[in-house]
Amino acid sequence: MSNVAFIPARAGSKSIKNKNIIPVAGHPLIYWVLKAANDSKWIDEIFVSTDGDTIKTTVEELGLNKVKVITRSVASANDTATSESALLEFCNNHEFDNVIFLQATSPLTTTKDIDGAFEKFINSDKKSLISSIRRYQFIWDTNGNPINYDPINRPRRQDWDGYQVENGAFYISSRKEILSSQCRITRPVEYWEMSQNTLFEVDEPQDLDIINTILAKN
């Protein structure tokens, strides 16, 4: 059984210029997930899909032995393209059994998370696994209706399991299921619960200060 990691790294970023390789805690942003995946006992190869020469050079200079840089097509790298399109392009062009779809913008992902999630996925009967965190907020819709609780029977935190929220760090599925559903997630789904601080992603400039502070303490 072959397990690979896939990381999309588009060159054009609107919110932060050169976001995927911007310095974070002494390394390019993409380094953190690459290192976590490279140290994983479950992952055979890591593929970084990019349309940027600078990203390609930066990744190759990291010298991580499992990492390969592949070219992301123009169609899957324009301003309206989704990361889903890059994943599907990868699945159509490469042979493997299972893939963990990692996000470079989630540098708090650890090897322990990746290994634990893969083991849980392989040993489950679920078709996909998503990374998540547990939350305890009460949610209302825009029409003033409660979504996840009954106000008359408001639960205490200690009596409530809360709910799972995607943190966007990673997704695991088989190549077969991705090509069949044309989506990174196929139900039924398993969860890998991560620490609360992994909710933070690098999407806006102010996120860099938060991530730098967290990584500096680790």
C-alpha positions in Angstrom: 0.0 0.0 0.0 1.5 3.3 -1.0 0.7 6.5 0.9 1.7 9.9 -0.4 1.4 13.5 0.8 0.2 16.3 -1.6 0.7 20.0 -0.9 -0.5 22.7 -3.3 1.6 25.8 -3.4 0.4 28.3 -5.9 2.7 31.3 -6.6 0.0 33.9 -6.8 -1.2 34.9 -3.3 -3.4 38.0 -2.9 -3.4 38.5 0.8 0.3 37.9 1.5 2.9 38.1 -1.3 4.8 34.8 -1.7 2.8 33.4 1.2 3.9 29.8 0.9 7.6 30.7 1.3 7.4 33.7 3.6 9.7 33.4 6.6 8.0 32.0 9.7 9.9 31.2 12.8 13.2 31.1 10.9 12.0 28.9 7.9 9.9 29.3 4.8 6.2 28.7 5.7 5.9 25.5 3.7 8.9 24.0 5.5 6.8 23.2 8.6 4.4 20.8 7.0 7.0 19.4 4.7 9.2 18.5 7.7 6.3 17.0 9.6 5.4 14.9 6.6 9.0 14.0 5.8 9.4 12.6 9.3 6.2 10.5 9.1 6.6 6.7 9.1 3.5 6.4 7.0 4.4 8.6 4.1 6.4 7.3 1.2 6.6 10.4 -1.0 5.7 14.0 -0.7 4.6 16.0 -3.8 4.6 19.8 -3.9 2.5 21.1 -6.7 3.5 24.6 -7.8 3.5 27.0 -10.7 6.2 29.2 -9.2 10.0 28.8 -9.9 10.9 30.5 -6.6 8.8 28.1 -4.6 10.3 25.2 -6.5 13.8 26.4 -5.8 13.0 27.1 -2.1 11.5 23.6 -1.6 14.3 21.8 -3.3 16.9 23.7 -1.3 15.4 22.3 1.9 16.9 19.0 1.1 14.1 16.8 2.4 14.6 13.3 1.0 10.9 12.4 0.4 10.0 15.6 -1.3 9.4 16.0 -5.1 8.3 19.2 -6.8 5.8 18.8 -9.6 4.4 21.4 -12.0 0.9 22.7 -11.4 -0.9 23.5 -14.7 -2.0 27.0 -15.6 -5.7 25.8 -15.4 -5.3 24.7 -11.8 -3.2 27.7 -10.7 -5.1 30.7 -11.9 -6.9 33.2 -9.6 -10.2 31.3 -9.7 -8.8 27.8 -9.5 -9.5 25.8 -6.3 -7.0 23.6 -4.4 -9.5 20.8 -5.2 -8.6 21.2 -8.9 -4.9 20.8 -8.1 -5.7 17.7 -6.0 -7.7 16.1 -8.8 -5.0 16.9 -11.4 -2.5 15.2 -9.2 -4.7 12.1 -8.7 -5.3 11.8 -12.4 -1.6 11.9 -13.2 -0.1 9.8 -10.4 -0.5 6.2 -9.1 -0.9 5.6 -5.3 -3.3 4.2 -2.8 -3.9 6.9 -0.2 -3.1 10.6 0.0 -2.9 13.1 2.8 -3.8 16.5 1.4 -1.7 18.9 3.5 -2.0 22.7 3.7 1.2 24.8 3.7 -0.8 27.5 5.6 -1.2 25.2 8.6 2.4 25.1 10.0 1.3 23.8 13.4 0.7 20.3 12.0 3.0 17.8 13.6 4.4 14.4 12.6 2.6 13.0 15.6 -0.7 14.3 14.1 0.1 12.8 10.7 1.1 9.4 12.0 -1.8 9.2 14.4 -4.3 10.2 11.7 -3.0 7.8 9.1 -3.1 4.9 11.6 -6.6 5.8 12.5 -7.7 6.0 8.9 -6.1 2.8 7.8 -7.7 0.9 10.7 -11.2 2.4 10.2 -14.0 1.5 7.8 -14.4 5.2 6.9 -13.7 6.6 3.4 -12.1 9.8 4.5 -10.5 11.5 7.5 -10.4 15.2 8.3 -8.4 17.1 10.8 -10.5 19.0 13.3 -10.7 20.7 16.7 -13.4 20.4 19.3 -15.4 23.5 20.0 -18.1 24.3 22.5 -19.8 27.5 21.1 -23.5 27.7 20.7 -24.3 28.5 17.0 -27.2 30.4 15.6 -28.3 31.0 12.0 -28.8 34.5 10.5 -32.5 34.2 11.1 -32.1 33.9 14.9 -32.5 30.1 15.2 -30.3 28.0 17.3 -28.4 25.3 15.2 -26.7 23.1 17.7 -28.5 23.3 21.0 -31.8 24.0 22.7 -31.8 27.3 24.7 -34.5 25.9 27.1 -32.1 23.0 27.9 -28.8 24.8 27.7 -26.1 22.2 28.4 -23.2 22.8 30.8 -19.8 22.5 29.1 -18.9 19.4 31.2 -22.1 17.7 30.1 -21.6 18.3 26.4 -19.3 16.7 23.9 -19.2 19.8 21.8 -18.8 19.5 18.1 -16.0 19.1 15.5 -14.7 21.9 13.3 -12.5 21.5 10.3 -9.2 23.3 11.0 -8.1 22.9 7.4 -4.7 21.2 8.3 -5.2 18.0 6.3 -7.5 15.5 4.7 -6.9 11.8 4.0 -8.6 9.7 1.4 -7.9 7.0 -1.2 -7.1 7.9 -4.7 -10.0 5.8 -5.8 -12.5 7.7 -3.6 -11.3 11.1 -4.7 -11.5 10.3 -8.4 -15.0 8.8 -7.8 -16.4 11.7 -5.8 -14.3 14.4 -7.4 -13.9 15.8 -3.8 -11.3 15.6 -1.1 -13.9 14.2 1.3 -16.1 11.1 0.8 -18.5 10.1 3.5 -18.6 8.4 6.0 -15.8 10.5 7.6 -13.4 9.9 10.5 -11.9 12.7 12.5 -8.5 13.4 13.9 -8.8 15.8 16.7 -5.9 18.3 17.0 -4.9 20.9 19.6 -7.0 24.1 19.9 -4.2 26.4 18.6 -4.2 24.5 15.2 -7.3 26.5 14.3 -4.8 29.3 13.4 -3.8 29.3 9.7 -1.7 31.8 7.8 -4.2 33.6 5.5 -3.8 37.2 6.5 -0.8 39.3 7.5 -1.9 39.5 11.2 -1.9 35.7 11.3 1.9 35.7 11.0 2.4 37.3 14.4 0.2 34.6 16.0 1.9 31.7 14.3 5.4 33.1 15.0 4.5 33.4 18.7 3.2 29.8 18.9 6.1 28.3 17.0 8.6 30.2 19.1 7.1 28.5 22.3 7.2 25.0 20.8 
